[in-house]
Amino acid sequence: MTPHGITRFPAEWEPQSAVQLTWPHEDTDWKQSLADVESCFDVITAAISRYEPILIACADPAYVVDRVTRAGADPDRIRAYRVATNDTWARDHGPITVLRDGQPVLLDFAFNGWGGKFPAEHDDAITLSLFSQKAFGEIGMETLPVVLEGGSIETDGEGTILTTTSCLLNPNRNGSTTEAEAEFVLRENLGAHRVLWLHHGNLIGDDTDGHIDTLARFCDPTTIAYVTCTDKRDKHYHSLKEMEEELRELRMADGEPYRLVPLPWPRACYDPEKKRLPATYANFLIINGAVLVPTYGDKADAKALAAVGSCFPDREIVGIDCRAVIAQGGSLHCLTMQIPAGVQI
């Protein structure tokens, strides 16, 4: 119990009110590929709108509503608000929603562009701007000075958080931070009872310093899906093998091991400058009735869809071509932030 009452950080598979997106525009890093990435956003928005509403932060609400409607999205499920933005990664600048005594509360953690790598003054203010416009209805919001990105933490909805030392303990976020200090923040604000740390695993080209949502994901309280690399010639091989061993050693609260579901490894993706990009199938999004899975035009796509499907037998599995998105180092989950049920969108 915290001073606020009983706090619980709900799992992504629990009922949702909406999914938040932040729309790209020509004054972002997407300028050179804006047409392609907006087309990808169209597909994502149309897919989500089959299941639930979408909250969109954007520069021009009328333009966005018109184009996504033409792309097949349900206009009655689109909520677009005019907000200044630097970039599009809603997972990291969006609100983290917890339940306090059963009631949703938005937590607006600080966002510093993944340790000062990119401008973030507008993105850090997106949640406050949306809140001021009543985008979340009448629920409460707390603004916190601690840097914490949604992509850096996974919850099982029962008090366990999975994360990485490479991100949460990186001094570019909150200065020198120990595991104990980070766990205190997670316990006090998210109601964590247990924190499971991964010390290995990274993706080349990942600007986030090892976000957990690119590596390993809770699919239910007993199941973790994780990326694997079987090519010994690949630079990821040893690090991901060490991460796999760590996952095998993890235990649930009752002492039993987790069910581990390996996800395949797509062939290497590169940008025009031949820089490797962090393509990963772990970056899927769970929504009401479905799971949206990033694909990369790769022969491993079908195997990835089947693996994720084995974790969610009661949900539709929808592949989303994310080749346009991975060009800037992120994927499907990174673009989105779910808003749990109980929030009036």
HELIX and SHEET records of a PDB file:
HELIX    1   1 LYS A   31  SER A   33  5                                   3    
HELIX    2   2 LEU A   34  SER A   49  1                                  16    
HELIX    3   3 PRO A   61  ARG A   70  1                                  10    
HELIX    4   4 PRO A   75  ARG A   77  5                                   3    
HELIX    5   5 ALA A   90  HIS A   93  1                                   4    
HELIX    6   6 GLY A  113  GLY A  116  1                                   4    
HELIX    7   7 ASP A  123  ALA A  125  5                                   3    
HELIX    8   8 ILE A  126  SER A  132  1                                   7    
HELIX    9   9 GLY A  150  SER A  152  5                                   3    
HELIX   10  10 THR A  165  LEU A  168  1                                   4    
HELIX   11  11 PRO A  171  ASN A  174  1                                   4    
HELIX   12  12 GLU A  179  LEU A  190  1                                  12    
HELIX   13  13 ILE A  212  THR A  214  5                                   3    
HELIX   14  14 TYR A  237  GLU A  249  1                                  13    
HELIX   15  15 ASP A  301  CYS A  311  1                                  11    
HELIX   16  16 ARG A  323  ILE A  326  1                                   4    
HELIX   17  17 LEU A  332  LEU A  335  1                                   4    
SHEET    1   A 4 THR A   7  ARG A   8  0                                        
SHEET    2   A 4 ILE A  96  ARG A 100 -1                                        
SHEET    3   A 4 GLN A 103  ALA A 110 -1                                        
SHEET    4   A 4 GLY A 140  VAL A 147  1                                        
SHEET    1   B 4 ILE A  78  ARG A  82  0                                        
SHEET    2   B 4 ILE A  54  CYS A  58  1                                        
SHEET    3   B 4 GLN A  16  THR A  22  1                                        
SHEET    4   B 4 THR A 336  PRO A 340 -1                                        
SHEET    1   C 3 ILE A 153  THR A 155  0                                        
SHEET    2   C 3 THR A 160  THR A 164 -1                                        
SHEET    3   C 3 ARG A 194  LEU A 198  1                                        
SHEET    1   D 3 ALA A 216  ASP A 220  0                                        
SHEET    2   D 3 THR A 223  VAL A 227 -1                                        
SHEET    3   D 3 ARG A 259  LEU A 263  1                                        
SHEET    1   E 2 CYS A 269  TYR A 270  0                                        
SHEET    2   E 2 ARG A 276  LEU A 277 -1                                        
SHEET    1   F 3 LEU A 285  ILE A 287  0                                        
SHEET    2   F 3 ALA A 290  THR A 295 -1                                        
SHEET    3   F 3 GLU A 316  ASP A 321  1                                        
END                                                                             
